[in-house]
Amino acid sequence: MKMILLRKFRVLILMVFLIACSMHIMIDLLPKLERHSNSGCSCSHTPSEEPQSWGKQSWPNKHTLRILQDFSNEPSSNVSSLSLERIPVTGDKTQALRRLEHYGQRGDRKRQFIQDAAVTKNMPARSSRLSALYDHPLYKRSPPPLTDEDTLFNVNTDIRFDPKAADQEWNGEGNMDEFSPTGELTADTYPNWLRFHIGIHRYELYSRHNPVIDALLKDLVTQRITSVAMKSGGTQLKLIMTFQNYGQALFKPMKQTREQETPPDFFYFSDFERHNAEVAAFHLDRILDFRRVPPVAGRLVNMTKEIRDVTRDKKLWRTFFISPANNVCFYGECSYYCSTEHALCGKPDQIEGSLAAFLPDLALAKRKTWRNPWRRSYHKRKKAEWEVDPDYCEEVKQTPPYDSGTRLLDIMDMTVFDFLMGNMDRHHYETFEKFGNETFIIHLDNGRGFGKHSHDEKSILVPLSQCCRVRKSTHLRLQLLAKEEYKLSMLMAESLVRDRLSPILIQPHLDAMDRRVRQVLNVLAECIEKEGYSYVVEDDLQRDQGTDHAHTAPRQREARLVEVNISCLEVEACWIGLDFDIQRNDFTWADARDDVKDFCMDLGLDQKTWK
């Protein structure tokens, strides 16, 4: 009798084990079956459906680990952060893009932000101010000839790129034809994010008229999101998004409306990071001709289909909930503002955000993190050394790498850039390690810009007023942007209207930039009056035109033409400076004419030219 009971017990245990295994297999297969069954459905979740289907959401299969480049602004940013695996591409590509367009159109109709009439008023009716700006001689200078040491990656164009070698899942379910019918890719047909990486060199992140940048901006808005994970570190929530072409971007969700200003009692280090500030910073950087901000685009994201359903980050997934207003919300994990009280909620599941294209993986292109000499104390009571020592810059000038090369001038450029945005949160910056100290500063993490349009934070300009140094190209460009026909606010309005989330900035922020340009020029005018033009303005416009004898004459003629045009601009700039003095009642027009004559003679221009 005991033996019979023992056998029955063993059979029962075996049946329970088999049932558990079957359920485990079904749970693993359920997401794939759901994706196949829903591949032709273009409808989105409705608020009434979300609470009922929430419990049916099953956890997808685990990832394989993949190293991602670090897009942080912290001292440890040179250490690669890890994110979870990439998901194979499923479904029809055309249908996926149509669904994204459908979400974008539906979101545009529901967005509460109304196109600012003043922004539209600033747009030129018949001609493009941006095109006229980029046709100016100041925007036609080309970088010096590049060697292998000047490019971040040395690409052999004879080598064919094999997607299968790059990733075994690349050929998943017929997406190979998206790149090449033959399956072999040349450098010209690489994905746009890879072409952007290949184009980085010692002097800039991308060339002035590189068509890849506009194509990459379009990819950031239209590419299907296949994987989402939280960005490690940082004070506020940021997401790493991977697309179907394996490009990646940093997503900063919307936390404030365009009209909300930073409260006056907020410390700069506790301010919100704004998604529209990231977008506007990219456009401002391009208009200033720095080209040191990675491409950023605004996107309307479906929180259910494009974040919750594709994430493999359990910590992120568990923070999703339905609000009392029946909207989808989540809050993630971070140092500040990651709680149910600061949750990010959709309407009902659509949310705005900025997508910044990733720089190359740190395993391929290491970056070095530097402490900003004019870093703020990040303390409620203490002040930094530069705030109490007026001669602080003299100490900086004697400290490597600021004692030689262009690094100090790069800091001055960054100072101007931050002041125009009102960004006080520049504690560190990064450079590509390959290029050593002779390279540009990468302008990362600009989310705390454009917080106040009614206040100009003069302390941001302290590096400029203490050091009294600036590039000649930067100085002339600022003077150009102060002119009515090249007004910065109008150029920004024209550039930003191309973004999917337009309007990016309200009119008071645009007007504030015009006001701040004049303040920067006033600081430089005071420096020139005190130290002299040759000491303050570093001439970076004279460059070696090369020794190729077959092209020497055309290059010399081109260089002479640019030199004459820039000299004429300097005369115009002199008039602008004199106009400031006249407005302050420091000058009369009679005095101004004599000063312009002396100025032109110092430049070596004859009487006919300055007249």
Secondary structure, DSSP 8 states (H G I E B T S, - for coil): -HHHHHHHHHHHHHHHHHHHHHHHHHHHHHHHHHHHHTTT------TTHHHHHGGG---------EEE-----STTTTS-EEE-------S-HHHHHHHHHHHHHHHHHH------HHHHHHS-SSS-HHHHHHTSGGG--------GGGBSS---TTS-B-HHHH-TTTTGGG-GGGT-TTS-B-GGGS-HHHHHHHT-BTTBSS-TT-HHHHHHHHHHHHS-EEEEEE-SSSSS--EEEEETTS-EEEEEE--S-TT----TT--GGGS---HHHHHHHHHHHHHTT---S--EEEEEEETIIIIITTB--HHHHTT-EE-TTS-EEE----SSS-SGGG-EE-SSSEEEEEEEE----TTTS-EEEEE-TT----SSS---HHHH-TTHHHHHHTSTTTTSTTHHHHHHHHHHHHHHHT-----EEEEEGGGTTSS--B----TTSSS-SS---GGGGHHHHHH--EEHHHHHHHHHHTSGGG-HHHHHHHHHTTSTT---S-HHHHHHHHHHHHHHHHHHHHHHHHH-HHHHEE--S-------GGGHHHHHHHHHHHHHHHHHHHHHHHHHHHHHHHHTTS--HHHHHHHHHHHHHHHT--HHHH-
